[in-house]
Amino acid sequence: MATEDPLSPEILYPTWQHEYQAAVVELDRQKLPERVVAAEAAIFKRLQQLSQDSDSNAERQVIEDALHSIRVLKRDELKYPDWEK
């Protein structure tokens, strides 16, 4: 029987959350841009799949939160310009 790590966030949407989590926890600044691109690609692919599904509001909210976190990561860690200004 596997035990859960109480510090690890629950993965409810594995089609994109694994890539997202890999980006969020990446400490190597050389690997971080690649992780961010992979996370964004997985999220946008999933959004395309959800575009025909009106019953996925909970996942859409989680995606919105994840995209916000990625924007902050890109701004603060990768020094991308803040396009929300």
C-alpha positions in Angstrom: 0.0 0.0 0.0 1.5 3.4 -1.1 1.5 6.2 1.4 0.8 9.8 0.3 3.2 12.6 0.9 1.2 15.2 2.8 3.3 18.0 1.3 2.6 16.9 -2.3 -0.5 18.6 -3.9 -3.2 16.2 -5.1 -3.1 15.5 -8.8 -6.8 15.7 -10.0 -6.1 16.4 -13.6 -3.0 14.3 -14.6 -3.3 15.1 -18.3 -1.6 18.5 -17.6 -0.9 18.8 -13.8 2.2 16.5 -13.9 3.9 18.9 -16.4 2.7 21.9 -14.4 4.0 20.5 -11.1 7.4 19.7 -12.7 7.7 23.4 -13.7 6.7 24.7 -10.3 9.2 22.6 -8.4 12.1 22.9 -10.9 15.1 24.5 -9.2 17.6 24.4 -12.1 17.2 27.7 -14.0 18.6 26.1 -17.1 15.8 23.5 -17.2 13.1 25.8 -16.0 12.2 27.4 -19.4 11.8 23.9 -20.9 9.5 22.9 -18.0 7.4 26.0 -18.4 7.0 25.5 -22.1 6.0 21.8 -21.5 3.5 22.9 -18.8 1.9 25.6 -21.0 1.7 23.2 -23.9 -0.1 20.5 -21.8 -2.5 23.1 -20.4 -3.4 24.6 -23.8 -3.8 21.1 -25.2 -6.2 20.3 -22.4 -8.1 23.6 -22.9 -8.6 22.6 -26.5 -10.1 19.3 -25.4 -12.3 21.1 -22.9 -13.6 23.6 -25.4 -16.5 21.3 -26.3 -17.2 20.3 -22.7 -19.5 22.7 -20.7 -19.3 20.5 -17.6 -15.7 21.2 -16.7 -15.9 24.4 -14.7 -13.9 23.0 -11.8 -11.0 22.0 -14.0 -11.1 25.3 -15.8 -10.7 27.2 -12.5 -7.7 25.0 -11.5 -6.2 25.7 -15.0 -6.8 29.5 -14.5 -4.9 29.3 -11.2 -2.1 27.3 -12.7 -1.7 29.8 -15.6 -1.5 32.6 -13.1 1.2 30.8 -11.2 3.1 30.1 -14.4 2.9 33.9 -15.3 4.4 34.7 -11.9 7.1 32.1 -12.3 8.0 33.5 -15.7 8.1 37.0 -14.4 10.0 36.4 -11.2 12.3 33.5 -12.0 12.8 33.8 -15.7 12.7 37.6 -15.8 10.1 37.7 -18.6 8.3 41.1 -18.9 5.1 41.5 -17.0 2.5 41.7 -19.8 -0.3 42.4 -17.3 1.0 45.9 -16.6 
